[in-house]
Amino acid sequence: MDEALEPFEFSEPMPCYESNRLLSSDLDDGRCVHCQKFLTLDCPYIGHFLGEEDE
């Protein structure tokens, strides 16, 4: 497993975070689930979300 991705609990802003402009501003908390890149191929951590078997 690649330990370079840790710590990674999705509870603090990631350096690659880009707020999803479709969400209201009060949801802009820097968390992955509110990022424009979340679960897209633009996300550098997509493998972490999908797991090793889906990479």
PDBQT receptor file of N, H, CA, C and O in Angstrom, charges set to zero:
ATOM      1  N   MET A   1       0.827  -1.185   0.000  1.00  0.00    +0.000 N 
ATOM      2  CA  MET A   1       0.000   0.000   0.000  1.00  0.00    +0.000 C 
ATOM      3  C   MET A   1       0.872   1.250   0.000  1.00  0.00    +0.000 C 
ATOM      4  O   MET A   1       1.938   1.264   0.615  1.00  0.00    +0.000 OA
ATOM      5  N   ASP A   2       0.433   2.280  -0.674  1.00  0.00    +0.000 N 
ATOM      6  H   ASP A   2      -0.433   2.269  -1.174  1.00  0.00    +0.000 HD
ATOM      7  CA  ASP A   2       1.206   3.514  -0.776  1.00  0.00    +0.000 C 
ATOM      8  C   ASP A   2       0.943   4.405   0.424  1.00  0.00    +0.000 C 
ATOM      9  O   ASP A   2      -0.125   5.008   0.536  1.00  0.00    +0.000 OA
ATOM     10  N   GLU A   3       1.914   4.488   1.319  1.00  0.00    +0.000 N 
ATOM     11  H   GLU A   3       2.781   3.998   1.228  1.00  0.00    +0.000 HD
ATOM     12  CA  GLU A   3       1.754   5.286   2.537  1.00  0.00    +0.000 C 
ATOM     13  C   GLU A   3       1.907   6.780   2.285  1.00  0.00    +0.000 C 
ATOM     14  O   GLU A   3       1.658   7.577   3.190  1.00  0.00    +0.000 OA
ATOM     15  N   ALA A   4       2.313   7.184   1.074  1.00  0.00    +0.000 N 
ATOM     16  H   ALA A   4       2.515   6.536   0.340  1.00  0.00    +0.000 HD
ATOM     17  CA  ALA A   4       2.493   8.595   0.769  1.00  0.00    +0.000 C 
ATOM     18  C   ALA A   4       1.167   9.355   0.817  1.00  0.00    +0.000 C 
ATOM     19  O   ALA A   4       1.162  10.578   0.959  1.00  0.00    +0.000 OA
ATOM     20  N   LEU A   5       0.053   8.648   0.702  1.00  0.00    +0.000 N 
ATOM     21  H   LEU A   5       0.057   7.655   0.587  1.00  0.00    +0.000 HD
ATOM     22  CA  LEU A   5      -1.251   9.298   0.727  1.00  0.00    +0.000 C 
ATOM     23  C   LEU A   5      -1.738   9.585   2.140  1.00  0.00    +0.000 C 
ATOM     24  O   LEU A   5      -2.687  10.349   2.311  1.00  0.00    +0.000 OA
ATOM     25  N   GLU A   6      -1.130   9.008   3.137  1.00  0.00    +0.000 N 
ATOM     26  H   GLU A   6      -0.358   8.387   2.999  1.00  0.00    +0.000 HD
ATOM     27  CA  GLU A   6      -1.557   9.195   4.525  1.00  0.00    +0.000 C 
ATOM     28  C   GLU A   6      -0.896  10.418   5.148  1.00  0.00    +0.000 C 
ATOM     29  O   GLU A   6       0.205  10.755   4.711  1.00  0.00    +0.000 OA
ATOM     30  N   PRO A   7      -1.456  11.102   6.112  1.00  0.00    +0.000 N 
ATOM     31  CA  PRO A   7      -2.787  10.854   6.677  1.00  0.00    +0.000 C 
ATOM     32  C   PRO A   7      -3.869  11.303   5.713  1.00  0.00    +0.000 C 
ATOM     33  O   PRO A   7      -3.685  12.262   4.963  1.00  0.00    +0.000 OA
ATOM     34  N   PHE A   8      -4.996  10.610   5.733  1.00  0.00    +0.000 N 
ATOM     35  H   PHE A   8      -5.146   9.831   6.341  1.00  0.00    +0.000 HD
ATOM     36  CA  PHE A   8      -6.023  10.871   4.743  1.00  0.00    +0.000 C 
ATOM     37  C   PHE A   8      -7.379  10.457   5.294  1.00  0.00    +0.000 C 
ATOM     38  O   PHE A   8      -7.838   9.344   5.034  1.00  0.00    +0.000 OA
ATOM     39  N   GLU A   9      -8.006  11.312   6.028  1.00  0.00    +0.000 N 
ATOM     40  H   GLU A   9      -7.634  12.215   6.239  1.00  0.00    +0.000 HD
ATOM     41  CA  GLU A   9      -9.315  11.015   6.591  1.00  0.00    +0.000 C 
ATOM     42  C   GLU A   9     -10.406  11.866   5.966  1.00  0.00    +0.000 C 
ATOM     43  O   GLU A   9     -11.555  11.802   6.403  1.00  0.00    +0.000 OA
ATOM     44  N   PHE A  10     -10.074  12.670   4.944  1.00  0.00    +0.000 N 
ATOM     45  H   PHE A  10      -9.141  12.722   4.590  1.00  0.00    +0.000 HD
ATOM     46  CA  PHE A  10     -11.032  13.514   4.248  1.00  0.00    +0.000 C 
ATOM     47  C   PHE A  10     -11.686  14.543   5.164  1.00  0.00    +0.000 C 
ATOM     48  O   PHE A  10     -12.758  15.058   4.847  1.00  0.00    +0.000 OA
ATOM     49  N   SER A  11     -11.064  14.841   6.273  1.00  0.00    +0.000 N 
ATOM     50  H   SER A  11     -10.193  14.423   6.530  1.00  0.00    +0.000 HD
ATOM     51  CA  SER A  11     -11.669  15.755   7.232  1.00  0.00    +0.000 C 
ATOM     52  C   SER A  11     -11.008  17.130   7.237  1.00  0.00    +0.000 C 
ATOM     53  O   SER A  11     -11.458  18.036   7.938  1.00  0.00    +0.000 OA
ATOM     54  N   GLU A  12      -9.951  17.282   6.462  1.00  0.00    +0.000 N 
ATOM     55  H   GLU A  12      -9.586  16.546   5.893  1.00  0.00    +0.000 HD
ATOM     56  CA  GLU A  12      -9.281  18.577   6.373  1.00  0.00    +0.000 C 
ATOM     57  C   GLU A  12      -9.010  18.882   4.912  1.00  0.00    +0.000 C 
ATOM     58  O   GLU A  12      -8.937  17.966   4.093  1.00  0.00    +0.000 OA
ATOM     59  N   PRO A  13      -8.859  20.156   4.572  1.00  0.00    +0.000 N 
ATOM     60  CA  PRO A  13      -8.636  20.497   3.163  1.00  0.00    +0.000 C 
ATOM     61  C   PRO A  13      -7.384  19.828   2.595  1.00  0.00    +0.000 C 
ATOM     62  O   PRO A  13      -6.331  19.797   3.233  1.00  0.00    +0.000 OA
ATOM     63  N   MET A  14      -7.522  19.301   1.397  1.00  0.00    +0.000 N 
ATOM     64  H   MET A  14      -8.377  19.326   0.879  1.00  0.00    +0.000 HD
ATOM     65  CA  MET A  14      -6.401  18.717   0.693  1.00  0.00    +0.000 C 
ATOM     66  C   MET A  14      -5.763  19.816  -0.156  1.00  0.00    +0.000 C 
ATOM     67  O   MET A  14      -6.448  20.770  -0.526  1.00  0.00    +0.000 OA
ATOM     68  N   PRO A  15      -4.474  19.711  -0.475  1.00  0.00    +0.000 N 
ATOM     69  CA  PRO A  15      -3.807  20.754  -1.259  1.00  0.00    +0.000 C 
ATOM     70  C   PRO A  15      -4.374  20.894  -2.668  1.00  0.00    +0.000 C 
ATOM     71  O   PRO A  15      -4.191  21.930  -3.308  1.00  0.00    +0.000 OA
ATOM     72  N   CYS A  16      -5.060  19.861  -3.158  1.00  0.00    +0.000 N 
ATOM     73  H   CYS A  16      -5.209  19.019  -2.638  1.00  0.00    +0.000 HD
ATOM     74  CA  CYS A  16      -5.617  19.882  -4.508  1.00  0.00    +0.000 C 
ATOM     75  C   CYS A  16      -7.083  20.309  -4.530  1.00  0.00    +0.000 C 
ATOM     76  O   CYS A  16      -7.712  20.317  -5.588  1.00  0.00    +0.000 OA
ATOM     77  N   TYR A  17      -7.623  20.661  -3.376  1.00  0.00    +0.000 N 
ATOM     78  H   TYR A  17      -7.112  20.655  -2.516  1.00  0.00    +0.000 HD
ATOM     79  CA  TYR A  17      -9.053  20.981  -3.258  1.00  0.00    +0.000 C 
ATOM     80  C   TYR A  17      -9.462  22.164  -4.121  1.00  0.00    +0.000 C 
ATOM     81  O   TYR A  17      -8.819  23.214  -4.097  1.00  0.00    +0.000 OA
ATOM     82  N   GLU A  18     -10.545  21.987  -4.889  1.00  0.00    +0.000 N 
ATOM     83  H   GLU A  18     -11.067  21.134  -4.908  1.00  0.00    +0.000 HD
ATOM     84  CA  GLU A  18     -11.172  23.065  -5.656  1.00  0.00    +0.000 C 
ATOM     85  C   GLU A  18     -12.655  23.009  -5.359  1.00  0.00    +0.000 C 
ATOM     86  O   GLU A  18     -13.317  22.020  -5.672  1.00  0.00    +0.000 OA
ATOM     87  N   SER A  19     -13.177  24.054  -4.764  1.00  0.00    +0.000 N 
ATOM     88  H   SER A  19     -12.639  24.857  -4.509  1.00  0.00    +0.000 HD
ATOM     89  CA  SER A  19     -14.577  24.065  -4.356  1.00  0.00    +0.000 C 
ATOM     90  C   SER A  19     -15.503  23.863  -5.543  1.00  0.00    +0.000 C 
ATOM     91  O   SER A  19     -15.308  24.442  -6.612  1.00  0.00    +0.000 OA
ATOM     92  N   ASN A  20     -16.514  23.031  -5.334  1.00  0.00    +0.000 N 
ATOM     93  H   ASN A  20     -16.672  22.561  -4.466  1.00  0.00    +0.000 HD
ATOM     94  CA  ASN A  20     -17.533  22.810  -6.346  1.00  0.00    +0.000 C 
ATOM     95  C   ASN A  20     -18.453  24.029  -6.367  1.00  0.00    +0.000 C 
ATOM     96  O   ASN A  20     -19.186  24.278  -5.409  1.00  0.00    +0.000 OA
ATOM     97  N   ARG A  21     -18.411  24.772  -7.442  1.00  0.00    +0.000 N 
ATOM     98  H   ARG A  21     -17.815  24.570  -8.219  1.00  0.00    +0.000 HD
ATOM     99  CA  ARG A  21     -19.169  26.029  -7.546  1.00  0.00    +0.000 C 
ATOM    100  C   ARG A  21     -20.674  25.809  -7.599  1.00  0.00    +0.000 C 
ATOM    101  O   ARG A  21     -21.436  26.762  -7.438  1.00  0.00    +0.000 OA
ATOM    102  N   LEU A  22     -21.116  24.587  -7.820  1.00  0.00    +0.000 N 
ATOM    103  H   LEU A  22     -20.497  23.813  -7.951  1.00  0.00    +0.000 HD
ATOM    104  CA  LEU A  22     -22.544  24.299  -7.851  1.00  0.00    +0.000 C 
ATOM    105  C   LEU A  22     -23.150  24.205  -6.460  1.00  0.00    +0.000 C 
ATOM    106  O   LEU A  22     -24.372  24.207  -6.311  1.00  0.00    +0.000 OA
ATOM    107  N   LEU A  23     -22.304  24.123  -5.444  1.00  0.00    +0.000 N 
ATOM    108  H   LEU A  23     -21.311  24.121  -5.565  1.00  0.00    +0.000 HD
ATOM    109  CA  LEU A  23     -22.774  24.033  -4.061  1.00  0.00    +0.000 C 
ATOM    110  C   LEU A  23     -22.833  25.416  -3.435  1.00  0.00    +0.000 C 
ATOM    111  O   LEU A  23     -22.122  26.330  -3.853  1.00  0.00    +0.000 OA
ATOM    112  N   SER A  24     -23.682  25.560  -2.435  1.00  0.00    +0.000 N 
ATOM    113  H   SER A  24     -24.260  24.818  -2.095  1.00  0.00    +0.000 HD
ATOM    114  CA  SER A  24     -23.761  26.845  -1.742  1.00  0.00    +0.000 C 
ATOM    115  C   SER A  24     -22.474  27.104  -0.970  1.00  0.00    +0.000 C 
ATOM    116  O   SER A  24     -21.781  26.166  -0.573  1.00  0.00    +0.000 OA
ATOM    117  N   SER A  25     -22.161  28.361  -0.762  1.00  0.00    +0.000 N 
ATOM    118  H   SER A  25     -22.724  29.122  -1.085  1.00  0.00    +0.000 HD
ATOM    119  CA  SER A  25     -20.888  28.742  -0.151  1.00  0.00    +0.000 C 
ATOM    120  C   SER A  25     -20.730  28.219   1.275  1.00  0.00    +0.000 C 
ATOM    121  O   SER A  25     -19.602  28.037   1.734  1.00  0.00    +0.000 OA
ATOM    122  N   ASP A  26     -21.821  27.974   1.978  1.00  0.00    +0.000 N 
ATOM    123  H   ASP A  26     -22.737  28.122   1.605  1.00  0.00    +0.000 HD
ATOM    124  CA  ASP A  26     -21.706  27.457   3.346  1.00  0.00    +0.000 C 
ATOM    125  C   ASP A  26     -21.214  26.012   3.371  1.00  0.00    +0.000 C 
ATOM    126  O   ASP A  26     -20.806  25.524   4.425  1.00  0.00    +0.000 OA
ATOM    127  N   LEU A  27     -21.245  25.319   2.231  1.00  0.00    +0.000 N 
ATOM    128  H   LEU A  27     -21.576  25.715   1.375  1.00  0.00    +0.000 HD
ATOM    129  CA  LEU A  27     -20.716  23.957   2.154  1.00  0.00    +0.000 C 
ATOM    130  C   LEU A  27     -19.240  23.926   1.782  1.00  0.00    +0.000 C 
ATOM    131  O   LEU A  27     -18.639  22.852   1.744  1.00  0.00    +0.000 OA
ATOM    132  N   ASP A  28     -18.655  25.068   1.510  1.00  0.00    +0.000 N 
ATOM    133  H   ASP A  28     -19.143  25.940   1.541  1.00  0.00    +0.000 HD
ATOM    134  CA  ASP A  28     -17.247  25.136   1.112  1.00  0.00    +0.000 C 
ATOM    135  C   ASP A  28     -16.355  24.998   2.345  1.00  0.00    +0.000 C 
ATOM    136  O   ASP A  28     -15.855  25.985   2.886  1.00  0.00    +0.000 OA
ATOM    137  N   ASP A  29     -16.171  23.759   2.772  1.00  0.00    +0.000 N 
ATOM    138  H   ASP A  29     -16.577  22.958   2.333  1.00  0.00    +0.000 HD
ATOM    139  CA  ASP A  29     -15.387  23.489   3.977  1.00  0.00    +0.000 C 
ATOM    140  C   ASP A  29     -14.059  22.823   3.659  1.00  0.00    +0.000 C 
ATOM    141  O   ASP A  29     -13.343  22.408   4.571  1.00  0.00    +0.000 OA
ATOM    142  N   GLY A  30     -13.718  22.714   2.385  1.00  0.00    +0.000 N 
ATOM    143  H   GLY A  30     -14.299  23.051   1.644  1.00  0.00    +0.000 HD
ATOM    144  CA  GLY A  30     -12.437  22.140   2.002  1.00  0.00    +0.000 C 
ATOM    145  C   GLY A  30     -12.408  20.635   1.977  1.00  0.00    +0.000 C 
ATOM    146  O   GLY A  30     -11.345  20.052   1.762  1.00  0.00    +0.000 OA
ATOM    147  N   ARG A  31     -13.523  19.988   2.186  1.00  0.00    +0.000 N 
ATOM    148  H   ARG A  31     -14.386  20.462   2.360  1.00  0.00    +0.000 HD
ATOM    149  CA  ARG A  31     -13.536  18.529   2.230  1.00  0.00    +0.000 C 
ATOM    150  C   ARG A  31     -13.713  17.942   0.840  1.00  0.00    +0.000 C 
ATOM    151  O   ARG A  31     -14.319  18.554  -0.040  1.00  0.00    +0.000 OA
ATOM    152  N   CYS A  32     -13.180  16.763   0.662  1.00  0.00    +0.000 N 
ATOM    153  H   CYS A  32     -12.687  16.266   1.377  1.00  0.00    +0.000 HD
ATOM    154  CA  CYS A  32     -13.163  16.117  -0.655  1.00  0.00    +0.000 C 
ATOM    155  C   CYS A  32     -14.553  16.005  -1.268  1.00  0.00    +0.000 C 
ATOM    156  O   CYS A  32     -14.709  16.190  -2.475  1.00  0.00    +0.000 OA
ATOM    157  N   VAL A  33     -15.560  15.705  -0.458  1.00  0.00    +0.000 N 
ATOM    158  H   VAL A  33     -15.433  15.555   0.522  1.00  0.00    +0.000 HD
ATOM    159  CA  VAL A  33     -16.893  15.498  -1.014  1.00  0.00    +0.000 C 
ATOM    160  C   VAL A  33     -17.481  16.777  -1.597  1.00  0.00    +0.000 C 
ATOM    161  O   VAL A  33     -18.489  16.723  -2.301  1.00  0.00    +0.000 OA
ATOM    162  N   HIS A  34     -16.874  17.915  -1.320  1.00  0.00    +0.000 N 
ATOM    163  H   HIS A  34     -16.055  17.959  -0.748  1.00  0.00    +0.000 HD
ATOM    164  CA  HIS A  34     -17.331  19.189  -1.871  1.00  0.00    +0.000 C 
ATOM    165  C   HIS A  34     -16.374  19.728  -2.927  1.00  0.00    +0.000 C 
ATOM    166  O   HIS A  34     -16.469  20.890  -3.323  1.00  0.00    +0.000 OA
ATOM    167  N   CYS A  35     -15.466  18.895  -3.377  1.00  0.00    +0.000 N 
ATOM    168  H   CYS A  35     -15.389  17.951  -3.056  1.00  0.00    +0.000 HD
ATOM    169  CA  CYS A  35     -14.461  19.298  -4.362  1.00  0.00    +0.000 C 
ATOM    170  C   CYS A  35     -14.965  19.017  -5.772  1.00  0.00    +0.000 C 
ATOM    171  O   CYS A  35     -15.651  18.021  -6.006  1.00  0.00    +0.000 OA
ATOM    172  N   GLN A  36     -14.625  19.894  -6.704  1.00  0.00    +0.000 N 
ATOM    173  H   GLN A  36     -14.068  20.703  -6.513  1.00  0.00    +0.000 HD
ATOM    174  CA  GLN A  36     -14.986  19.683  -8.110  1.00  0.00    +0.000 C 
ATOM    175  C   GLN A  36     -14.393  18.389  -8.654  1.00  0.00    +0.000 C 
ATOM    176  O   GLN A  36     -14.953  17.786  -9.569  1.00  0.00    +0.000 OA
ATOM    177  N   LYS A  37     -13.273  17.965  -8.099  1.00  0.00    +0.000 N 
ATOM    178  H   LYS A  37     -12.819  18.455  -7.355  1.00  0.00    +0.000 HD
ATOM    179  CA  LYS A  37     -12.555  16.792  -8.613  1.00  0.00    +0.000 C 
ATOM    180  C   LYS A  37     -13.003  15.485  -7.967  1.00  0.00    +0.000 C 
ATOM    181  O   LYS A  37     -12.565  14.413  -8.386  1.00  0.00    +0.000 OA
ATOM    182  N   PHE A  38     -13.861  15.554  -6.964  1.00  0.00    +0.000 N 
ATOM    183  H   PHE A  38     -14.217  16.425  -6.624  1.00  0.00    +0.000 HD
ATOM    184  CA  PHE A  38     -14.246  14.367  -6.196  1.00  0.00    +0.000 C 
ATOM    185  C   PHE A  38     -14.819  13.278  -7.108  1.00  0.00    +0.000 C 
ATOM    186  O   PHE A  38     -15.786  13.502  -7.836  1.00  0.00    +0.000 OA
ATOM    187  N   LEU A  39     -14.205  12.102  -7.052  1.00  0.00    +0.000 N 
ATOM    188  H   LEU A  39     -13.420  11.919  -6.461  1.00  0.00    +0.000 HD
ATOM    189  CA  LEU A  39     -14.591  10.927  -7.827  1.00  0.00    +0.000 C 
ATOM    190  C   LEU A  39     -14.560  11.160  -9.340  1.00  0.00    +0.000 C 
ATOM    191  O   LEU A  39     -15.351  10.579 -10.083  1.00  0.00    +0.000 OA
ATOM    192  N   THR A  40     -13.642  12.011  -9.781  1.00  0.00    +0.000 N 
ATOM    193  H   THR A  40     -12.999  12.483  -9.178  1.00  0.00    +0.000 HD
ATOM    194  CA  THR A  40     -13.416  12.197 -11.211  1.00  0.00    +0.000 C 
ATOM    195  C   THR A  40     -11.975  11.798 -11.520  1.00  0.00    +0.000 C 
ATOM    196  O   THR A  40     -11.169  11.600 -10.611  1.00  0.00    +0.000 OA
ATOM    197  N   LEU A  41     -11.663  11.685 -12.791  1.00  0.00    +0.000 N 
ATOM    198  H   LEU A  41     -12.317  11.846 -13.529  1.00  0.00    +0.000 HD
ATOM    199  CA  LEU A  41     -10.299  11.347 -13.184  1.00  0.00    +0.000 C 
ATOM    200  C   LEU A  41      -9.322  12.487 -12.908  1.00  0.00    +0.000 C 
ATOM    201  O   LEU A  41      -8.109  12.281 -12.950  1.00  0.00    +0.000 OA
ATOM    202  N   ASP A  42      -9.834  13.688 -12.626  1.00  0.00    +0.000 N 
ATOM    203  H   ASP A  42     -10.820  13.855 -12.591  1.00  0.00    +0.000 HD
ATOM    204  CA  ASP A  42      -8.971  14.818 -12.273  1.00  0.00    +0.000 C 
ATOM    205  C   ASP A  42      -8.457  14.724 -10.839  1.00  0.00    +0.000 C 
ATOM    206  O   ASP A  42      -7.517  15.428 -10.469  1.00  0.00    +0.000 OA
ATOM    207  N   CYS A  43      -9.061  13.872 -10.043  1.00  0.00    +0.000 N 
ATOM    208  H   CYS A  43      -9.825  13.300 -10.343  1.00  0.00    +0.000 HD
ATOM    209  CA  CYS A  43      -8.669  13.725  -8.636  1.00  0.00    +0.000 C 
ATOM    210  C   CYS A  43      -7.390  12.891  -8.541  1.00  0.00    +0.000 C 
ATOM    211  O   CYS A  43      -7.373  11.739  -8.973  1.00  0.00    +0.000 OA
ATOM    212  N   PRO A  44      -6.313  13.464  -7.977  1.00  0.00    +0.000 N 
ATOM    213  CA  PRO A  44      -5.070  12.701  -7.868  1.00  0.00    +0.000 C 
ATOM    214  C   PRO A  44      -5.163  11.552  -6.856  1.00  0.00    +0.000 C 
ATOM    215  O   PRO A  44      -4.286  10.689  -6.824  1.00  0.00    +0.000 OA
ATOM    216  N   TYR A  45      -6.206  11.534  -6.040  1.00  0.00    +0.000 N 
ATOM    217  H   TYR A  45      -6.918  12.235  -6.066  1.00  0.00    +0.000 HD
ATOM    218  CA  TYR A  45      -6.378  10.493  -5.024  1.00  0.00    +0.000 C 
ATOM    219  C   TYR A  45      -7.505   9.534  -5.368  1.00  0.00    +0.000 C 
ATOM    220  O   TYR A  45      -8.009   8.843  -4.483  1.00  0.00    +0.000 OA
ATOM    221  N   ILE A  46      -7.914   9.475  -6.634  1.00  0.00    +0.000 N 
ATOM    222  H   ILE A  46      -7.504  10.037  -7.352  1.00  0.00    +0.000 HD
ATOM    223  CA  ILE A  46      -9.043   8.636  -7.024  1.00  0.00    +0.000 C 
ATOM    224  C   ILE A  46      -8.837   7.182  -6.613  1.00  0.00    +0.000 C 
ATOM    225  O   ILE A  46      -9.801   6.498  -6.268  1.00  0.00    +0.000 OA
ATOM    226  N   GLY A  47      -7.613   6.706  -6.643  1.00  0.00    +0.000 N 
ATOM    227  H   GLY A  47      -6.830   7.262  -6.924  1.00  0.00    +0.000 HD
ATOM    228  CA  GLY A  47      -7.327   5.336  -6.228  1.00  0.00    +0.000 C 
ATOM    229  C   GLY A  47      -7.636   5.093  -4.770  1.00  0.00    +0.000 C 
ATOM    230  O   GLY A  47      -7.996   3.979  -4.389  1.00  0.00    +0.000 OA
ATOM    231  N   HIS A  48      -7.501   6.116  -3.947  1.00  0.00    +0.000 N 
ATOM    232  H   HIS A  48      -7.208   7.021  -4.256  1.00  0.00    +0.000 HD
ATOM    233  CA  HIS A  48      -7.806   5.980  -2.525  1.00  0.00    +0.000 C 
ATOM    234  C   HIS A  48      -9.305   5.798  -2.316  1.00  0.00    +0.000 C 
ATOM    235  O   HIS A  48      -9.727   5.043  -1.440  1.00  0.00    +0.000 OA
ATOM    236  N   PHE A  49     -10.104   6.489  -3.120  1.00  0.00    +0.000 N 
ATOM    237  H   PHE A  49      -9.761   7.103  -3.831  1.00  0.00    +0.000 HD
ATOM    238  CA  PHE A  49     -11.553   6.368  -3.014  1.00  0.00    +0.000 C 
ATOM    239  C   PHE A  49     -12.051   5.030  -3.538  1.00  0.00    +0.000 C 
ATOM    240  O   PHE A  49     -12.949   4.423  -2.956  1.00  0.00    +0.000 OA
ATOM    241  N   LEU A  50     -11.464   4.574  -4.638  1.00  0.00    +0.000 N 
ATOM    242  H   LEU A  50     -10.734   5.067  -5.110  1.00  0.00    +0.000 HD
ATOM    243  CA  LEU A  50     -11.938   3.381  -5.310  1.00  0.00    +0.000 C 
ATOM    244  C   LEU A  50     -11.347   2.099  -4.751  1.00  0.00    +0.000 C 
ATOM    245  O   LEU A  50     -11.973   1.044  -4.849  1.00  0.00    +0.000 OA
ATOM    246  N   GLY A  51     -10.175   2.163  -4.177  1.00  0.00    +0.000 N 
ATOM    247  H   GLY A  51      -9.667   3.020  -4.097  1.00  0.00    +0.000 HD
ATOM    248  CA  GLY A  51      -9.504   0.969  -3.692  1.00  0.00    +0.000 C 
ATOM    249  C   GLY A  51      -8.615   0.369  -4.751  1.00  0.00    +0.000 C 
ATOM    250  O   GLY A  51      -8.758   0.678  -5.934  1.00  0.00    +0.000 OA
ATOM    251  N   GLU A  52      -7.709  -0.474  -4.346  1.00  0.00    +0.000 N 
ATOM    252  H   GLU A  52      -7.593  -0.725  -3.385  1.00  0.00    +0.000 HD
ATOM    253  CA  GLU A  52      -6.698  -1.018  -5.241  1.00  0.00    +0.000 C 
ATOM    254  C   GLU A  52      -7.286  -1.837  -6.388  1.00  0.00    +0.000 C 
ATOM    255  O   GLU A  52      -6.772  -1.777  -7.505  1.00  0.00    +0.000 OA
ATOM    256  N   GLU A  53      -8.354  -2.602  -6.138  1.00  0.00    +0.000 N 
ATOM    257  H   GLU A  53      -8.772  -2.651  -5.231  1.00  0.00    +0.000 HD
ATOM    258  CA  GLU A  53      -8.878  -3.485  -7.178  1.00  0.00    +0.000 C 
ATOM    259  C   GLU A  53      -9.547  -2.713  -8.313  1.00  0.00    +0.000 C 
ATOM    260  O   GLU A  53      -9.733  -3.266  -9.397  1.00  0.00    +0.000 OA
ATOM    261  N   ASP A  54      -9.913  -1.451  -8.093  1.00  0.00    +0.000 N 
ATOM    262  H   ASP A  54      -9.763  -1.002  -7.212  1.00  0.00    +0.000 HD
ATOM    263  CA  ASP A  54     -10.591  -0.650  -9.113  1.00  0.00    +0.000 C 
ATOM    264  C   ASP A  54      -9.660   0.276  -9.880  1.00  0.00    +0.000 C 
ATOM    265  O   ASP A  54     -10.105   0.957 -10.803  1.00  0.00    +0.000 OA
ATOM    266  N   GLU A  55      -8.398   0.320  -9.529  1.00  0.00    +0.000 N 
ATOM    267  H   GLU A  55      -8.037  -0.234  -8.779  1.00  0.00    +0.000 HD
ATOM    268  CA  GLU A  55      -7.452   1.247 -10.180  1.00  0.00    +0.000 C 
ATOM    269  C   GLU A  55      -7.161   0.854 -11.594  1.00  0.00    +0.000 C 
ATOM    270  O   GLU A  55      -6.388   1.527 -12.275  1.00  0.00    +0.000 OA
TER     271      GLU A  55
